[in-house]
């Protein structure tokens, strides 16, 4: 009987200790998630081209293959916020929004995303070269840089397959010093890049 009494006492004390530790521990910080939001660019007075474009999933530079918001606060220095994240990794966000904008432009016969089985006449391959917040003295900026390659599908000669390659970069100031302002500035940067890329692709494709 004594052994059982002692065992019950030890179990009870252990339960109280665990409960006390849990009660004294502060709650984990809340993680906030952000995404891009902007209206697809409009293109007036342009005749649609009889081409079908496939947008491949963008590859990301190593520093940006994370959902954490990345910031740069000095030469050779980058870090990331741990409780402010993008809803998806930035390379996937860029792929989705660029393909959406190509589709909404009405400039092409069709646009497909992420290696779909539908045949296409041209392929857009891309890299996400930069996607970060830069802290400059008392100023916050967002930098977005994309590398774009437009290729002709079905061309056996690789030297003839590449229509053009180009790197695009946009810098936008943050209106406030908070994560929402970072997302808003990144959205403005992506909207600008998207419009320029679509215009360049349209101009480089053959007209009927």
C-alpha positions in Angstrom: 0.0 0.0 0.0 2.9 2.4 0.8 4.5 1.7 -2.5 1.3 2.5 -4.4 0.8 5.6 -2.3 4.4 6.8 -3.1 3.9 6.0 -6.8 0.7 8.0 -6.9 2.4 10.9 -5.2 5.3 10.9 -7.6 3.0 10.8 -10.6 0.9 13.7 -9.2 4.0 15.8 -8.6 5.3 15.1 -12.1 2.0 16.2 -13.6 2.0 19.4 -11.6 5.6 20.2 -12.7 4.8 19.6 -16.4 1.6 21.7 -16.1 3.6 24.5 -14.4 6.3 24.5 -17.1 3.7 24.7 -19.9 1.8 27.4 -18.1 4.9 29.5 -17.7 6.1 29.2 -21.3 5.1 32.2 -23.5 3.1 31.3 -26.6 5.0 30.9 -29.9 5.1 34.0 -32.1 2.4 34.2 -34.7 3.6 33.6 -38.3 2.1 36.0 -40.9 1.9 35.1 -44.6 2.0 37.5 -47.6 1.5 37.2 -51.3 1.6 39.4 -54.4 -1.5 41.4 -55.4 -1.8 43.6 -58.5 -4.0 43.9 -61.6 -2.8 42.3 -64.7 -1.4 44.8 -67.3 -3.6 45.8 -70.2 -2.4 46.0 -73.8 -4.6 48.0 -76.2 -4.4 48.3 -80.0 -2.3 45.1 -80.5 -3.3 42.3 -82.8 -3.2 38.8 -81.1 -0.4 36.5 -82.5 -1.1 32.9 -83.6 1.4 31.4 -81.1 1.0 29.2 -78.0 3.3 29.9 -75.1 4.3 27.6 -72.3 5.7 29.1 -69.1 8.0 26.8 -67.3 8.4 26.9 -63.5 11.1 29.5 -62.6 14.3 28.4 -61.0 15.4 30.4 -57.9 18.9 31.6 -57.0 19.9 29.7 -53.8 19.4 32.7 -51.5 15.7 33.0 -52.6 14.6 29.4 -52.5 12.8 30.0 -49.2 9.4 31.2 -48.2 10.9 33.5 -45.6 11.1 37.2 -46.4 14.7 37.9 -47.2 16.4 41.3 -46.4 19.8 42.8 -47.1 21.2 45.3 -44.7 24.8 45.7 -45.9 27.5 44.4 -48.3 27.7 40.6 -48.4 25.0 40.4 -45.7 21.6 38.8 -46.1 19.2 37.4 -43.5 15.5 36.5 -43.3 12.5 37.3 -41.1 11.4 34.1 -39.4 7.8 35.0 -38.7 7.0 36.9 -41.9 6.8 34.6 -44.9 5.5 34.5 -48.4 2.5 32.2 -49.0 4.6 30.2 -51.5 8.3 30.4 -52.4 8.8 33.5 -54.6 9.8 31.6 -57.7 6.4 29.9 -57.7 4.7 33.2 -57.1 6.5 34.8 -60.0 5.7 31.9 -62.3 2.0 32.0 -61.5 1.6 35.8 -61.9 3.6 36.0 -65.1 1.6 33.2 -66.7 -1.6 34.8 -65.4 -0.6 38.1 -67.0 0.3 36.4 -70.3 -3.1 34.7 -70.4 -5.0 38.0 -69.5 -3.1 40.0 -72.1 -5.1 38.5 -75.0 -2.0 38.8 -77.2 -1.5 35.1 -77.8 -3.6 32.2 -79.0 -2.9 30.2 -75.8 -0.8 30.2 -72.6 0.0 27.1 -70.6 1.9 26.7 -67.3 4.3 24.3 -65.7 5.0 21.8 -68.5 1.4 20.9 -69.4 0.9 18.3 -72.1 -0.7 20.7 -74.5 1.6 21.5 -77.5 3.1 24.9 -77.7 5.0 27.0 -80.3 7.2 28.8 -77.8 8.6 28.3 -74.3 9.5 30.8 -71.6 12.2 29.6 -69.2 13.1 31.8 -66.3 15.2 32.4 -63.2 14.4 34.4 -60.1 17.7 36.2 -59.6 16.7 38.6 -56.8 13.7 38.9 -54.5 14.5 40.8 -51.3 14.1 43.9 -49.2 17.1 46.2 -49.0 17.7 48.5 -46.1 19.4 51.7 -47.1 20.0 54.2 -44.3 16.4 55.3 -43.5 14.9 53.9 -46.7 13.4 50.4 -47.5 13.3 49.1 -51.0 12.3 45.9 -52.6 14.4 44.4 -55.4 13.0 41.9 -57.9 15.2 40.6 -60.8 14.2 38.0 -63.4 16.2 36.2 -66.1 14.0 35.4 -69.1 14.7 33.1 -72.1 12.3 32.8 -74.9 12.7 29.6 -77.0 11.1 28.2 -80.1 9.7 24.7 -79.5 10.6 21.9 -81.9 13.7 23.6 -83.4 16.6 21.1 -83.4 19.3 23.7 -83.8 19.8 25.1 -80.4 21.5 28.2 -81.8 18.3 29.0 -83.7 16.0 27.9 -80.9 16.8 30.8 -78.6 14.8 33.8 -79.6 16.2 36.1 -76.9 17.6 36.2 -73.4 17.3 39.2 -71.1 17.6 40.1 -67.4 15.0 42.4 -65.9 15.2 44.3 -62.6 12.9 46.6 -60.7 13.3 48.5 -57.5 10.4 49.9 -55.6 10.4 51.9 -52.4 8.4 50.7 -49.4 5.8 53.2 -48.3 6.1 52.0 -44.7 8.5 49.9 -42.7 6.5 46.8 -42.2 6.0 43.4 -44.0 2.8 44.5 -45.7 4.6 47.4 -47.3 7.3 44.9 -48.5 4.6 42.8 -50.2 3.0 45.9 -51.7 6.3 47.1 -53.1 7.1 43.6 -54.5 3.7 43.6 -56.2 4.5 46.9 -57.9 7.8 45.6 -59.0 6.3 42.4 -60.4 3.6 44.4 -62.2 6.2 46.6 -63.9 8.4 43.6 -64.9 5.5 41.6 -66.2 4.3 44.3 -68.5 7.8 44.8 -69.9 8.4 41.1 -70.4 5.1 40.6 -72.2 5.8 43.5 -74.5 9.3 42.3 -75.3 8.1 38.8 -76.0 5.3 40.1 -78.3 7.8 42.3 -80.2 10.2 39.5 -80.7 7.7 37.0 -82.1 7.0 36.9 -85.8 3.8 38.7 -86.9 1.5 36.9 -89.5 
